[in-house]
Amino acid sequence: MEQNKKTVEPDNTAVRVALWRAMHVQTDSAPYIIEDEVGLKLIAPDSEWRQRPDMSPDFTKRLRASIVARARFIEDVVIEQHEHGIDQYVILGAGLDTFAQRRPEIASQLQLFEIDQPDTQAWKQQRLTELGFGVPKWLHFVAVNFEVSSWWEQLIKAGFDTSKPAVVACTGVSLYLTKDAVFATLRQIATLAPGSKLAMTFYLPLDLQDEEDKPLQLIAEKGARAAGTPFISFFTPEDMLALAREAGFKAVEIVSTANLAKRYFADRTDNLTPASGEEFLVATT
């Protein structure tokens, strides 16, 4: 019974990120970088959720901006690659991603594979059913206990076609992995069919972050350690590019915070801009 109870608990980090996406719509000014309140519906928190310390609109403003920017960037990459003929989309560490529910007109033309821990996935599928979203045949939940099984093997078992290119998104994951595990992940993705595209976030060392972001980063690191999920790996852009090249990718580039700010926040008048810690590796096989 205790185990059954455990399967209905989503990952805390996934919940926080989903609530920040909803807060963007509820507290920031239009135009919105991305409109996503589906995660809020899934979580259905109590009426006091916005009073949580980690939901403070002012204190978390830059982190919230980072979260919606990375979600929008991934969505743009997926749509662009689909227009180029790619019809497989893999989300490695999917959490409470809502692309399938928000953009079914595009997602239904893909084979979409969400990879994450069994507990979060069981909870999410249950909530999707309860809310009437359901789980369409093109949406594949790939439950993986990363400590004991291979996400690659489970992905193939779920019907992934290794002979066809894919888009792979991996956000908010590398921070919790060893550098060896990050390299192993890159090396595996680099074996995908030619033309596949990876968009993966990584975190900069503290000394490369803006001064105003450092206090919040230190608080986040302390909280992560206390929760038993410490931050492990940080990379300079040069180190990440070198790692991706060594893993076997044909083309690699960094999409920086400044790139995202220019792309999505340039004309805003509310001073909403993303924090400096997280950047993207974009790589092509």
C-alpha positions as CSV (number, residue, x, y, z in Angstrom):
1,M,0.0,0.0,0.0
2,E,2.8,2.4,0.9
3,Q,4.3,1.9,-2.6
4,N,1.0,2.6,-4.3
5,K,0.8,5.8,-2.3
6,K,4.2,6.9,-3.4
7,T,3.4,6.6,-7.1
8,V,0.9,9.6,-6.9
9,E,3.6,12.1,-5.9
10,P,5.1,14.3,-8.6
11,D,8.7,15.5,-8.5
12,N,9.1,18.7,-6.4
13,T,11.2,20.4,-9.0
14,A,8.8,19.6,-11.8
15,V,6.0,21.1,-9.7
16,R,7.9,24.3,-9.1
17,V,8.7,24.8,-12.7
18,A,5.1,24.2,-13.8
19,L,3.8,26.7,-11.2
20,W,6.4,29.3,-12.4
21,R,5.1,28.9,-16.0
22,A,1.6,29.5,-14.7
23,M,2.7,32.5,-12.6
24,H,4.1,34.1,-15.8
25,V,0.6,34.3,-17.2
26,Q,-0.9,35.4,-13.9
27,T,1.6,38.0,-12.7
28,D,3.7,39.3,-15.6
29,S,2.6,41.7,-18.3
30,A,1.5,40.7,-21.8
31,P,2.7,39.7,-24.3
32,Y,3.5,36.4,-22.7
33,I,6.6,34.4,-23.7
34,I,4.6,31.2,-23.4
35,E,1.0,30.7,-22.1
36,D,1.0,27.6,-20.0
37,E,-1.5,27.0,-17.1
38,V,-2.0,23.4,-17.9
39,G,0.6,22.4,-15.3
40,L,-1.3,24.4,-12.7
41,K,-4.5,22.5,-13.5
42,L,-2.6,19.2,-13.2
43,I,-1.1,20.1,-9.8
44,A,-4.3,21.8,-8.4
45,P,-2.5,23.4,-5.5
46,D,-4.4,25.0,-2.6
47,S,-5.5,28.6,-2.9
48,E,-2.4,29.8,-1.0
49,W,0.1,28.4,-3.4
50,R,1.3,31.9,-4.5
51,Q,2.3,32.6,-1.0
52,R,4.9,29.9,-0.9
53,P,8.4,31.3,-0.5
54,D,9.6,29.8,-3.8
55,M,6.6,31.5,-5.6
56,S,7.4,35.1,-4.6
57,P,6.7,37.1,-7.7
58,D,9.5,39.6,-7.2
59,F,12.1,37.3,-5.7
60,T,11.8,34.6,-8.4
61,K,11.2,37.0,-11.3
62,R,14.4,36.3,-13.2
63,L,14.2,32.5,-12.6
64,R,10.6,32.5,-13.8
65,A,11.7,34.4,-16.9
66,S,14.4,31.8,-17.5
67,I,11.9,28.9,-17.2
68,V,9.4,30.4,-19.7
69,A,12.2,31.4,-22.1
70,R,13.6,27.9,-22.2
71,A,10.1,26.4,-22.7
72,R,9.5,28.8,-25.6
73,F,12.9,28.1,-27.1
74,I,12.3,24.4,-27.1
75,E,8.9,24.8,-28.6
76,D,10.3,26.9,-31.4
77,V,13.0,24.3,-32.1
78,V,10.4,21.5,-32.2
79,I,8.1,23.4,-34.6
80,E,11.0,24.4,-36.8
81,Q,12.4,20.9,-37.0
82,H,8.9,19.5,-37.7
83,E,8.6,21.9,-40.6
84,H,11.8,20.3,-41.9
85,G,10.3,16.8,-41.8
86,I,11.2,15.5,-38.3
87,D,8.4,13.7,-36.7
88,Q,9.9,12.2,-33.5
89,Y,10.3,14.3,-30.4
90,V,12.0,13.0,-27.2
91,I,11.8,14.9,-23.9
92,L,14.5,13.6,-21.6
93,G,13.5,14.5,-18.0
94,A,10.0,15.6,-19.1
95,G,8.6,16.5,-15.7
96,L,5.2,18.2,-16.1
97,D,5.8,19.3,-19.7
98,T,2.6,20.3,-21.4
99,F,3.5,20.7,-25.1
100,A,1.2,17.7,-25.9
101,Q,-1.8,19.3,-24.2
102,R,-1.2,22.9,-25.2
103,R,-0.2,22.3,-28.9
104,P,-2.1,19.2,-30.0
105,E,-2.3,20.5,-33.5
106,I,1.4,20.0,-33.8
107,A,2.1,17.3,-31.2
108,S,-0.5,15.0,-32.9
109,Q,1.7,15.0,-36.0
110,L,4.7,13.7,-34.0
111,Q,5.6,10.6,-32.1
112,L,6.2,12.2,-28.7
113,F,8.2,10.4,-26.0
114,E,8.3,11.7,-22.5
115,I,11.1,10.1,-20.4
116,D,11.1,10.5,-16.6
117,Q,11.0,8.8,-13.3
118,P,8.1,6.3,-12.8
119,D,6.5,8.2,-9.9
120,T,6.1,11.5,-11.7
121,Q,4.9,9.8,-14.8
122,A,2.3,7.6,-13.0
123,W,1.0,10.7,-11.3
124,K,0.9,12.8,-14.5
125,Q,-1.0,10.1,-16.5
126,Q,-3.5,9.8,-13.7
127,R,-4.1,13.6,-13.6
128,L,-4.3,13.8,-17.5
129,T,-7.1,11.1,-17.4
130,E,-8.9,12.8,-14.5
131,L,-8.9,16.2,-16.3
132,G,-10.1,14.8,-19.6
133,F,-6.9,15.3,-21.6
134,G,-6.3,11.6,-21.8
135,V,-3.2,9.9,-23.3
136,P,-3.4,9.8,-27.2
137,K,-1.7,7.1,-29.1
138,W,1.1,9.4,-30.3
139,L,2.1,10.3,-26.7
140,H,4.4,7.8,-25.2
141,F,5.3,7.8,-21.5
142,V,8.7,6.1,-21.0
143,A,9.2,5.5,-17.3
144,V,12.8,5.0,-16.3
145,N,14.5,4.5,-13.0
146,F,17.8,6.1,-14.1
147,E,19.8,4.3,-11.4
148,V,18.9,0.8,-12.5
149,S,17.9,0.9,-16.2
150,S,18.9,2.5,-19.5
151,W,16.6,5.3,-20.8
152,W,17.8,4.5,-24.3
153,E,16.7,0.9,-24.1
154,Q,13.3,1.9,-22.6
155,L,12.9,4.5,-25.4
156,I,13.4,1.9,-28.1
157,K,11.0,-0.5,-26.3
158,A,8.4,2.3,-26.4
159,G,8.5,2.4,-30.2
160,F,11.2,5.0,-31.0
161,D,12.5,4.5,-34.6
162,T,16.3,4.7,-34.5
163,S,16.5,4.9,-38.3
164,K,14.7,8.3,-38.3
165,P,15.9,11.7,-37.0
166,A,14.5,13.2,-33.9
167,V,14.4,16.3,-31.8
168,V,15.7,15.7,-28.2
169,A,15.0,18.3,-25.5
170,C,16.8,18.0,-22.1
171,T,16.2,20.9,-19.7
172,G,17.1,21.2,-16.1
173,V,18.8,17.8,-16.0
174,S,22.5,18.2,-16.5
175,L,22.9,20.1,-13.2
176,Y,22.1,16.9,-11.3
177,L,24.3,14.5,-13.2
178,T,28.0,13.9,-13.0
179,K,30.1,15.1,-15.9
180,D,30.7,11.5,-16.9
181,A,26.9,10.9,-17.0
182,V,26.4,14.1,-19.1
183,F,29.1,12.9,-21.5
184,A,27.5,9.5,-21.8
185,T,24.1,11.1,-22.5
186,L,25.6,13.3,-25.2
187,R,27.4,10.4,-26.7
188,Q,24.2,8.3,-26.9
189,I,22.2,11.1,-28.5
190,A,25.0,11.7,-31.0
191,T,24.3,8.3,-32.4
192,L,20.8,9.3,-33.5
193,A,20.0,9.4,-37.2
194,P,21.7,12.2,-39.2
195,G,19.9,15.5,-39.0
196,S,18.7,14.9,-35.4
197,K,18.8,18.0,-33.1
198,L,19.5,18.2,-29.4
199,A,18.7,21.2,-27.3
200,M,20.1,20.8,-23.7
201,T,20.5,23.2,-20.9
202,F,23.5,23.4,-18.7
203,Y,24.5,25.6,-15.8
204,L,27.3,28.1,-15.7
205,P,29.8,28.2,-12.8
206,L,28.9,30.8,-10.2
207,D,31.7,33.1,-11.2
208,L,30.3,33.4,-14.7
209,Q,26.8,34.4,-13.5
210,D,25.6,38.0,-13.1
211,E,26.2,39.5,-9.6
212,E,22.4,39.9,-9.1
213,D,21.8,36.2,-9.7
214,K,24.5,34.8,-7.4
215,P,22.6,35.1,-4.0
216,L,19.6,33.3,-5.4
217,Q,21.8,30.6,-6.9
218,L,23.5,30.1,-3.5
219,I,20.1,29.7,-1.9
220,A,19.0,27.2,-4.6
221,E,22.1,25.2,-4.1
222,K,21.5,25.0,-0.3
223,G,18.0,24.0,-0.8
224,A,18.9,21.3,-3.4
225,R,21.5,19.8,-0.9
226,A,18.9,19.8,1.9
227,A,16.4,18.0,-0.4
228,G,19.0,15.3,-1.3
229,T,19.3,16.4,-4.9
230,P,22.5,18.5,-4.9
231,F,23.8,20.4,-7.9
232,I,26.7,18.5,-9.3
233,S,27.9,19.7,-12.7
234,F,28.6,23.2,-14.0
235,F,30.1,23.9,-17.4
236,T,31.6,26.9,-19.2
237,P,30.3,27.3,-22.7
238,E,33.7,26.4,-24.1
239,D,33.8,23.2,-22.0
240,M,30.3,22.2,-23.1
241,L,31.1,22.8,-26.8
242,A,34.2,20.6,-26.4
243,L,32.3,17.9,-24.7
244,A,29.6,17.8,-27.4
245,R,32.2,17.7,-30.2
246,E,34.0,14.9,-28.4
247,A,30.7,13.0,-28.1
248,G,30.4,13.0,-31.9
249,F,28.0,15.8,-32.9
250,K,28.7,17.4,-36.3
251,A,27.5,20.9,-35.5
252,V,27.4,22.6,-32.1
253,E,26.5,26.0,-30.8
254,I,25.7,27.8,-27.6
255,V,22.5,29.8,-27.2
256,S,23.2,32.1,-24.3
257,T,21.0,34.0,-21.8
258,A,21.8,37.1,-23.8
259,N,20.6,35.4,-27.0
260,L,17.3,34.4,-25.3
261,A,16.8,37.9,-23.9
262,K,17.3,39.5,-27.3
263,R,15.0,36.9,-28.9
264,Y,12.1,37.0,-26.5
265,F,12.4,40.0,-24.1
266,A,13.8,42.8,-26.2
267,D,10.6,44.9,-26.5
268,R,9.3,44.4,-23.0
269,T,8.6,47.4,-20.7
270,D,8.3,45.5,-17.4
271,N,12.0,44.7,-16.9
272,L,11.3,41.0,-17.2
273,T,14.5,39.3,-18.3
274,P,16.0,35.8,-17.7
275,A,18.6,35.0,-15.0
276,S,22.2,34.4,-16.2
277,G,22.9,30.9,-14.9
278,E,21.4,28.5,-17.5
279,E,22.4,28.3,-21.2
280,F,21.6,26.0,-24.1
281,L,23.8,23.6,-26.0
282,V,22.2,23.1,-29.5
283,A,23.8,20.2,-31.4
284,T,23.1,18.4,-34.6
285,T,24.1,14.8,-35.6
